[in-house]
Amino acid sequence: MNKAINRFCYKHPKLGIPNLMLYIVIIQALVYVVWQMDTTGRLFFYLYFNPQLILRGQLWRLFTYVFIPGSTRIIWLFITLYFYYYMGRLMENEWGATKFTLFYICGVILTSLFGMLAHLIFPDRPAFLTGTYINFSLFFGFALMYSEMTVMFMFLIPMKMKWAALLNAAYFVYAVVATPLPTNLVPVVAILNFALFSWDAISTGSKRFRSTHYRTANTINFKKAAKKARSEMRGKPYRHKCEVCGKTDADYPNLQFRYCSRCQGYHCFCEEHINNHIHFDS
């Protein structure tokens, strides 16, 4: 599925919204300011997710709940909005604007669909939706790309992203356990969206982890691996195929393909992913 998404994004590079996270953060900040000035709470009433009002035609509620701030405390809001923007910007640089936009929009769509489905199943207990878990799912994607990067947690504590992601995962588990049904399933929807866009990287990273911790690394026999790869390619309509996005020299004759000497085996990558992939250990 991830390869299909990458292929779609490559073919439609202009569908993305550059600096999407910046716009979301700015809108959330503006909503917070107006919210503090509006003592009647009218703005919140017009933005929050309400299945009954949506079915009456107020379709904007399918996405405007994302702009409701996740905190009423200005310091905590500033910290979270800063990290949302910081992680979103780097993920967009890594993925490209189209894939990051698709990731965020799919998160909103899946969350909204869940909210409508929960209304049908639990009409007396509507799910309370916000953009918090969609935004928090950025932690997982960011940690997957930059697991060894050190960030200042709460601007005070230096912490590697992989440990910050574990804290975030603990928060998700706590939300699932402590929040009433069906609202407690909203974090699960955010995780499913993250897995949809990152499963290949998760799977490859898991294999690399097992290889590093449970097996002694073998010396790469590049010539033997190349011979094996050439024999496997016989009869196929292409000579080169990218291990990340699935592009082939038959579909993209002008695209350059390279083989990574750091990967164990004989693995081919397009020019976009030769320097941007998780190395194979087996």
C-alpha positions as CSV (number, residue, x, y, z in Angstrom):
1,M,0.0,0.0,0.0
2,N,2.8,2.4,0.8
3,K,4.4,1.8,-2.6
4,A,1.1,2.6,-4.3
5,I,0.9,5.9,-2.2
6,N,4.5,6.8,-3.2
7,R,3.7,6.1,-6.9
8,F,0.6,8.3,-6.7
9,C,2.5,11.1,-5.1
10,Y,5.3,10.9,-7.7
11,K,2.7,11.1,-10.5
12,H,0.8,14.0,-8.9
13,P,3.5,16.2,-7.3
14,K,1.4,19.4,-7.5
15,L,-1.5,18.0,-5.4
16,G,0.2,18.8,-2.1
17,I,-0.2,21.9,0.0
18,P,3.3,23.3,0.8
19,N,3.8,24.3,4.4
20,L,0.5,22.7,5.3
21,M,1.4,22.3,9.0
22,L,2.2,26.0,9.2
23,Y,-1.3,26.9,8.0
24,I,-2.9,24.5,10.5
25,V,-0.8,25.9,13.4
26,I,-1.6,29.5,12.5
27,I,-5.3,28.8,12.3
28,Q,-5.2,27.0,15.6
29,A,-3.5,30.0,17.2
30,L,-6.0,32.4,15.7
31,V,-8.9,30.2,16.9
32,Y,-7.4,30.2,20.4
33,V,-7.1,34.0,20.4
34,V,-10.7,34.4,19.3
35,W,-11.9,31.7,21.6
36,Q,-10.4,33.6,24.6
37,M,-12.1,36.8,23.5
38,D,-15.4,35.1,22.9
39,T,-16.9,34.4,26.4
40,T,-20.1,32.9,24.9
41,G,-18.3,29.9,23.4
42,R,-20.0,30.5,20.1
43,L,-16.9,29.9,18.0
44,F,-16.4,26.5,19.5
45,F,-20.0,25.6,18.9
46,Y,-19.6,26.3,15.2
47,L,-16.4,24.3,14.8
48,Y,-16.8,21.1,16.9
49,F,-17.7,17.7,15.4
50,N,-21.5,17.1,15.7
51,P,-22.9,14.2,13.6
52,Q,-26.5,15.3,14.0
53,L,-25.7,18.8,12.7
54,I,-23.5,17.3,9.9
55,L,-26.5,15.2,8.8
56,R,-28.5,18.4,8.6
57,G,-26.1,20.0,6.2
58,Q,-23.4,21.6,8.3
59,L,-20.6,19.7,6.4
60,W,-17.8,22.0,7.5
61,R,-17.8,20.2,10.8
62,L,-16.3,17.2,9.1
63,F,-12.9,19.0,9.3
64,T,-13.1,22.2,11.3
65,Y,-12.7,20.3,14.6
66,V,-9.0,19.9,13.6
67,F,-8.6,23.7,14.3
68,I,-9.8,23.5,17.9
69,P,-6.8,24.0,20.2
70,G,-5.9,21.0,22.2
71,S,-5.2,23.1,25.4
72,T,-6.5,26.2,27.0
73,R,-3.1,27.0,28.7
74,I,-1.1,29.4,26.6
75,I,2.3,27.9,27.5
76,W,1.3,24.3,26.7
77,L,-0.4,25.4,23.5
78,F,2.7,27.3,22.4
79,I,4.9,24.2,23.0
80,T,2.6,21.8,21.2
81,L,2.0,24.1,18.2
82,Y,5.8,24.7,17.9
83,F,6.5,20.9,17.8
84,Y,3.6,20.3,15.4
85,Y,5.1,22.8,13.0
86,Y,8.7,21.6,13.5
87,M,7.9,17.9,12.9
88,G,5.5,18.6,10.1
89,R,8.0,20.7,8.2
90,L,10.8,18.1,8.4
91,M,8.3,15.3,7.5
92,E,7.2,17.3,4.5
93,N,10.8,17.8,3.5
94,E,11.4,14.1,3.8
95,W,8.2,12.9,2.1
96,G,7.3,15.7,-0.2
97,A,4.3,18.1,0.1
98,T,2.0,15.7,-1.7
99,K,2.5,12.7,0.5
100,F,2.5,14.7,3.7
101,T,-0.8,16.5,2.6
102,L,-2.3,13.1,1.8
103,F,-1.2,11.7,5.1
104,Y,-2.9,14.5,7.1
105,I,-6.0,14.7,5.0
106,C,-6.4,10.9,5.2
107,G,-6.1,11.2,9.0
108,V,-8.9,13.7,9.1
109,I,-11.1,11.6,6.7
110,L,-10.6,8.4,8.7
111,T,-11.3,10.2,12.0
112,S,-14.5,11.8,10.6
113,L,-15.7,8.5,9.2
114,F,-15.1,6.9,12.6
115,G,-17.1,9.7,14.2
116,M,-20.1,9.2,11.9
117,L,-19.9,5.4,12.3
118,A,-19.7,5.8,16.1
119,H,-22.8,8.0,16.0
120,L,-24.7,5.2,14.2
121,I,-23.5,2.5,16.6
122,F,-23.6,4.6,19.8
123,P,-26.3,7.3,19.2
124,D,-26.4,8.2,22.9
125,R,-22.6,8.4,23.3
126,P,-21.1,10.5,20.5
127,A,-17.4,10.4,20.0
128,F,-15.6,13.6,20.9
129,L,-13.2,14.4,18.1
130,T,-10.3,16.8,18.0
131,G,-7.2,17.0,15.9
132,T,-5.0,16.2,18.8
133,Y,-4.3,12.5,18.0
134,I,-3.9,13.3,14.3
135,N,-1.2,15.8,15.2
136,F,0.3,13.5,17.9
137,S,0.7,10.8,15.2
138,L,3.3,13.1,13.7
139,F,5.6,12.0,16.6
140,F,5.6,8.4,15.3
141,G,6.4,9.4,11.7
142,F,9.1,11.9,12.8
143,A,10.7,9.4,15.2
144,L,10.7,6.7,12.5
145,M,12.7,9.1,10.3
146,Y,14.9,10.7,12.9
147,S,15.0,8.2,15.8
148,E,18.5,9.3,17.0
149,M,17.8,13.0,16.9
150,T,17.9,14.8,20.2
151,V,15.1,17.3,21.0
152,M,14.5,19.4,24.1
153,F,11.4,17.9,25.6
154,M,9.4,20.8,27.2
155,F,12.3,22.9,26.1
156,L,14.2,21.6,29.2
157,I,15.0,17.9,29.0
158,P,17.2,16.6,26.1
159,M,15.6,13.4,24.8
160,K,16.1,11.3,21.7
161,M,13.1,11.1,19.4
162,K,12.7,7.3,19.8
163,W,12.2,7.8,23.6
164,A,9.8,10.7,23.0
165,A,7.8,8.4,20.6
166,L,7.6,5.8,23.4
167,L,6.2,8.4,25.8
168,N,3.7,9.4,23.1
169,A,2.8,5.7,22.6
170,A,2.2,5.4,26.4
171,Y,-0.1,8.5,26.2
172,F,-2.1,6.8,23.4
173,V,-2.4,3.6,25.4
174,Y,-3.6,5.6,28.5
175,A,-6.1,7.4,26.3
176,V,-7.5,4.1,25.0
177,V,-7.8,2.7,28.5
178,A,-9.0,5.7,30.5
179,T,-11.3,7.4,28.0
180,P,-15.0,6.2,27.6
181,L,-16.1,4.3,24.5
182,P,-16.2,5.2,21.6
183,T,-14.0,8.3,22.1
184,N,-11.2,6.0,23.3
185,L,-10.9,4.5,19.8
186,V,-9.9,7.8,18.2
187,P,-6.2,7.3,19.0
188,V,-6.4,3.9,17.3
189,V,-7.7,5.5,14.1
190,A,-4.7,7.9,14.1
191,I,-2.3,4.9,14.5
192,L,-4.0,3.1,11.6
193,N,-3.5,6.2,9.4
194,F,0.2,6.4,10.4
195,A,0.7,2.6,9.7
196,L,-1.0,3.0,6.3
197,F,1.6,5.5,5.2
198,S,4.7,4.1,7.0
199,W,4.2,0.3,7.1
200,D,7.1,-0.4,4.7
201,A,9.5,1.7,6.9
202,I,8.1,0.1,10.1
203,S,8.6,-3.4,8.6
204,T,12.1,-2.7,7.3
205,G,13.1,-1.1,10.6
206,S,11.8,-4.1,12.6
207,K,13.8,-6.5,10.4
208,R,16.9,-4.3,10.9
209,F,16.4,-4.2,14.7
210,R,16.1,-8.0,14.9
211,S,19.2,-8.4,12.7
212,T,21.2,-6.0,14.8
213,H,20.2,-7.4,18.2
214,Y,19.9,-11.1,17.6
215,R,22.3,-12.0,14.8
216,T,25.9,-11.3,14.0
217,A,26.3,-9.1,10.9
218,N,27.5,-11.0,7.9
219,T,30.0,-9.7,5.4
220,I,28.2,-8.5,2.2
221,N,29.2,-10.6,-0.9
222,F,28.2,-8.0,-3.4
223,K,29.3,-10.0,-6.5
224,K,27.4,-13.1,-5.4
225,A,24.3,-11.0,-4.6
226,A,24.5,-9.2,-8.0
227,K,24.7,-12.6,-9.8
228,K,21.6,-13.8,-7.8
229,A,19.7,-10.6,-8.6
230,R,20.5,-10.8,-12.3
231,S,19.2,-14.4,-12.4
232,E,16.0,-13.4,-10.7
233,M,15.5,-10.5,-13.2
234,R,15.5,-12.8,-16.2
235,G,12.1,-12.8,-17.9
236,K,10.9,-9.7,-16.2
237,P,9.9,-6.6,-18.4
238,Y,12.4,-4.4,-16.6
239,R,16.1,-4.4,-15.5
240,H,15.9,-2.1,-12.5
241,K,13.2,-1.6,-9.8
242,C,13.3,0.8,-6.8
243,E,12.9,-1.1,-3.5
244,V,11.1,1.9,-1.9
245,C,8.6,3.3,-4.5
246,G,8.4,0.4,-7.0
247,K,9.4,2.5,-10.1
248,T,11.1,0.6,-12.9
249,D,13.2,1.6,-15.8
250,A,10.5,0.3,-18.1
251,D,7.9,2.8,-16.7
252,Y,10.5,5.6,-16.2
253,P,13.2,5.2,-18.9
254,N,14.8,8.6,-18.1
255,L,15.1,7.9,-14.3
256,Q,18.5,7.0,-12.9
257,F,18.8,3.8,-10.8
258,R,21.6,2.9,-8.4
259,Y,22.5,0.0,-6.1
260,C,23.3,0.6,-2.5
261,S,26.6,-0.8,-1.3
262,R,25.6,-0.4,2.4
263,C,22.6,-2.7,2.0
264,Q,23.2,-6.4,2.5
265,G,22.3,-8.0,-0.8
266,Y,21.8,-6.4,-4.2
267,H,19.1,-3.7,-3.7
268,C,18.2,-1.2,-6.3
269,F,16.9,2.3,-5.7
270,C,15.8,5.2,-7.9
271,E,17.7,8.5,-7.7
272,E,15.1,9.9,-5.2
273,H,15.6,7.1,-2.7
274,I,19.3,6.0,-3.2
275,N,20.2,8.3,-0.3
276,N,16.9,8.1,1.5
277,H,16.1,4.6,2.6
278,I,16.5,2.2,5.5
279,H,19.4,-0.1,4.7
280,F,18.7,-3.8,4.3
281,D,20.5,-6.2,6.7
282,S,19.3,-9.4,5.2
